[in-house]
Amino acid sequence: MADLGDVRTGRHCAFALHAHLVFVTKYRRRVFSDQHLKRMEDIMRTVCADFDTELVEFNGEDNHVHLLVNFPPKVALAKLVNSLKGVSSRRLRQEFPDLGRHYYRANRLWSASYFAGSVGGAPLGVLRQYIEQQNRPA
């Protein structure tokens, strides 16, 4: 299962939930420079902190970004994604007016879609085998 150092605790639970998120720019436009990505990481760390979520890793290229987040079970991943994309888009447009030229068609920085994948822990086959081997009462 998860490494004991990754397990977080809440009031009534222990958890190790990690998600890999990928956000792509609208029309896959090449928008970001290193300066944009550095500022975006700061913005996204702030949003994650507001959700009691940890941004474990962040990186990206000129047309997409990757995030690894550690989140509690009370957080709906879709709401976290909505805030991450909305706040980052708004703040980047405020701080970097040059990004406005990429908004000429849709007035949006991010594509409406995103990728979210669960990561960490044991592989599915190992978990399935572990569950099958439980001593079920007769």
C-alpha positions as CSV (number, residue, x, y, z in Angstrom):
1,M,0.0,0.0,0.0
2,A,1.1,3.6,0.4
3,D,4.3,4.6,2.2
4,L,3.5,5.4,5.8
5,G,5.0,8.9,5.4
6,D,2.3,9.7,2.7
7,V,-0.7,8.8,4.9
8,R,-2.5,11.9,6.2
9,T,-5.1,11.8,8.9
10,G,-8.4,13.6,9.3
11,R,-10.7,13.6,12.3
12,H,-12.2,10.2,11.5
13,C,-10.0,8.8,8.7
14,A,-6.6,8.1,7.4
15,F,-5.9,8.6,3.7
16,A,-3.3,8.7,1.0
17,L,-5.1,10.1,-2.0
18,H,-3.0,11.4,-4.9
19,A,-4.2,12.6,-8.3
20,H,-2.3,13.4,-11.5
21,L,-3.9,16.4,-13.2
22,V,-3.2,17.7,-16.7
23,F,-4.6,21.0,-18.0
24,V,-4.3,22.0,-21.7
25,T,-4.6,25.4,-23.1
26,K,-7.5,26.3,-25.4
27,Y,-6.8,25.2,-28.9
28,R,-3.5,23.7,-27.6
29,R,-1.9,27.2,-28.2
30,R,1.7,27.7,-27.2
31,V,1.2,30.3,-24.5
32,F,3.5,29.8,-21.5
33,S,7.1,30.9,-20.9
34,D,9.1,29.9,-17.8
35,Q,8.0,33.1,-16.1
36,H,4.4,32.2,-16.6
37,L,4.9,28.7,-15.3
38,K,6.7,29.9,-12.1
39,R,3.9,32.3,-11.3
40,M,1.3,29.7,-12.1
41,E,2.9,27.3,-9.6
42,D,2.7,29.9,-6.9
43,I,-1.0,30.6,-7.7
44,M,-1.9,26.9,-7.8
45,R,-0.1,26.2,-4.5
46,T,-2.2,29.0,-2.9
47,V,-5.4,27.5,-4.3
48,C,-4.5,24.0,-3.1
49,A,-3.8,25.4,0.4
50,D,-7.3,26.9,0.4
51,F,-8.7,23.4,-0.2
52,D,-6.5,21.8,2.5
53,T,-4.7,20.1,-0.4
54,E,-1.0,19.7,-1.1
55,L,0.5,20.4,-4.5
56,V,3.3,17.8,-4.4
57,E,4.7,18.5,-7.9
58,F,4.2,21.0,-10.7
59,N,5.7,21.3,-14.1
60,G,4.6,22.1,-17.6
61,E,5.4,23.0,-21.2
62,D,4.3,25.9,-23.4
63,N,0.7,24.5,-23.9
64,H,-0.1,22.3,-20.9
65,V,0.7,21.7,-17.2
66,H,1.0,18.7,-15.0
67,L,0.1,18.7,-11.3
68,L,0.5,16.0,-8.6
69,V,-1.9,16.8,-5.7
70,N,-2.4,15.1,-2.4
71,F,-6.0,15.7,-1.3
72,P,-8.3,14.7,1.5
73,P,-11.5,12.7,0.9
74,K,-13.7,15.7,1.7
75,V,-12.5,17.5,-1.4
76,A,-14.4,17.0,-4.6
77,L,-11.7,16.8,-7.3
78,A,-13.9,18.5,-9.9
79,K,-14.3,21.5,-7.6
80,L,-10.6,21.7,-7.0
81,V,-9.9,21.5,-10.7
82,N,-12.5,24.2,-11.4
83,S,-10.8,26.6,-8.9
84,L,-7.3,25.8,-10.1
85,K,-8.2,26.6,-13.7
86,G,-10.4,29.6,-12.9
87,V,-8.1,31.3,-10.4
88,S,-4.9,30.7,-12.5
89,S,-6.6,32.0,-15.7
90,R,-7.9,35.1,-14.0
91,R,-4.7,36.0,-12.1
92,L,-2.4,35.2,-15.1
93,R,-4.4,37.5,-17.3
94,Q,-4.3,40.3,-14.7
95,E,-0.5,39.9,-14.1
96,F,0.5,39.2,-17.8
97,P,-1.6,41.3,-20.1
98,D,0.4,39.9,-23.1
99,L,-1.5,36.6,-22.6
100,G,-4.6,38.5,-23.9
101,R,-3.6,37.9,-27.5
102,H,-4.2,34.2,-27.0
103,Y,-7.8,34.8,-25.9
104,Y,-9.0,36.4,-29.1
105,R,-11.4,33.6,-30.0
106,A,-12.7,32.0,-26.8
107,N,-11.7,34.4,-24.1
108,R,-10.4,31.4,-22.1
109,L,-6.9,30.2,-21.2
110,W,-7.8,26.6,-20.5
111,S,-9.6,24.0,-22.5
112,A,-12.8,22.9,-20.8
113,S,-11.5,19.3,-20.5
114,Y,-8.8,18.0,-18.2
115,F,-7.1,14.7,-17.3
116,A,-7.3,13.3,-13.8
117,G,-5.8,10.0,-12.8
118,S,-5.4,8.3,-9.4
119,V,-1.8,7.4,-8.5
120,G,0.1,5.8,-5.8
121,G,-0.4,2.7,-3.6
122,A,-0.3,-0.9,-4.8
123,P,-1.1,-1.9,-8.3
124,L,-4.7,-3.0,-9.0
125,G,-3.8,-6.7,-9.4
126,V,-2.1,-6.7,-6.0
127,L,-5.1,-5.0,-4.3
128,R,-7.5,-7.4,-6.0
129,Q,-5.5,-10.4,-4.8
130,Y,-5.3,-9.0,-1.2
131,I,-9.0,-8.5,-1.1
132,E,-9.7,-12.0,-2.5
133,Q,-7.5,-13.6,0.2
134,Q,-9.4,-12.1,3.2
135,N,-10.8,-14.6,5.6
136,R,-14.5,-14.2,5.1
137,P,-16.7,-15.6,8.0
138,A,-18.7,-18.7,7.1
